[in-house]
Amino acid sequence: MISQIHLERFSKALKGILDAELKLGNTIAETGEGWPTDNGIVVFLRAPFKGRYYMQQIEFREINDPHYWLSEYFDHTTGHILASKYE
């Protein structure tokens, strides 16, 4: 499920990456909240990231776990995550 409320409350820095990914043809698979913290929001992309992004408070992580997802950008300020699934 994709929640507009999650997208509206999503980290501004990660929203910039999300918008860039959508322009490159990636799509949102789902959104969620309450993880990894009570205030956390996670947005999942259907495909691996198409670009590389560098921002001060944002950390790129290779998760590479088929039970979870391929990789993510983590916002240390908000605790929000933008994750990419396997294709």
KAFEN-V283009 format. One record per residue. SS is DSSP state (alpha for helix, beta for strand, coil for the rest). PHI is phi in whole degrees, -180 to 180 (none if undefined). Layout:
BEGIN
ss->(SS;SS)
phi->(PHI;PHI)
END
This chain:
BEGIN
ss->(coil;coil;coil;alpha;alpha;alpha;alpha;alpha;alpha;coil;coil;alpha;alpha;alpha;alpha;alpha;alpha;alpha;alpha;alpha;alpha;alpha;alpha;coil;coil;coil;coil;beta;beta;beta;beta;beta;beta;coil;coil;coil;coil;coil;coil;coil;beta;beta;beta;beta;beta;coil;coil;coil;coil;coil;coil;coil;coil;coil;coil;coil;coil;beta;beta;beta;beta;beta;coil;coil;coil;coil;coil;coil;coil;coil;beta;beta;beta;beta;beta;coil;coil;coil;coil;coil;beta;beta;beta;beta;coil;coil;coil)
phi->(none;-111;-104;-63;-64;-61;-65;-69;-93;-67;-44;-62;-65;-69;-62;-63;-67;-58;-60;-64;-64;-64;-65;-85;104;-73;-134;-82;-91;-169;-132;-155;-144;88;-148;-80;-123;-58;-97;-71;-130;-124;-118;-106;-93;-70;-127;-57;-58;-93;-126;-118;-131;-130;-142;-59;-92;-106;-115;-88;-133;-87;-90;49;-126;-57;-77;-119;-158;-78;-153;-154;-111;-114;-93;-68;-77;-105;80;-83;-131;-111;-115;-114;-87;-74;-76)
END
